Amino acid sequence: MGTNTQTGRILVAIDGEPHTDAAVKWALDLARDRDLEVVAIHVKDPYLKQFSNEIYAQGREEYLDHVEVCLDAKAKEAIDEFGKAADMAGIKWNARTVCGNPKKAIEKEVSLNDYRALVTGRKLRKGLAALRSPALPSLLMSASLELPILVVPSCGRNSRAIE
């Protein structure tokens, strides 16, 4: 058996939600098997900020500050959890937090950097929730990114895949 001399990185989209854990596990396993680095990207989606116009002027700034604090806390928690999993697996890793539309932010990250693959989780959605809006994996699959995209379905309700 020869030595694996591949170089490169795998990008994994993280959001700190349970459905992302299976994607993280896959990304770490792929990285270990190929001796690659994993870069986690967490996108702070400013969706909730759009409702500040519906808040009375008196509470608008407090609302925006609260949303920003919550987004920062969620990003820190997601990256900390990812970092612990990567460290336990002995995988070289890095993480980025960016703001904006998740699809556009991931497209930009892929266009600016050299990745071997993109790994993302998929939340199991049923009924009207599945029809309401396209999920991020579907949007990324239609984005003509020039790299393989691995979409990992959730391990099921309330399960955590990272061990």
Sequence and secondary structure as in RCSB ss.txt:
>XXXX:A:sequence
MGTNTQTGRILVAIDGEPHTDAAVKWALDLARDRDLEVVAIHVKDPYLKQFSNEIYAQGREEYLDHVEVCLDAKA
KEAIDEFGKAADMAGIKWNARTVCGNPKKAIEKEVSLNDYRALVTGRKLRKGLAALRSPALPSLLMSASLELPIL
VVPSCGRNSRAIE
>XXXX:A:secstr
        EEEEE  SSHHHHHHHHHHHHHHHHHT EEEEEEEE GGGGGGGGGS HHHHHHHHHHHHHHHHHHH
HHHHHHHHHHHHHHT  EEEEEEES HHHHHHHHHHHS  SEEEEEE    THHHHHS  HHHHHHTTT SS EE
EEE  STT     
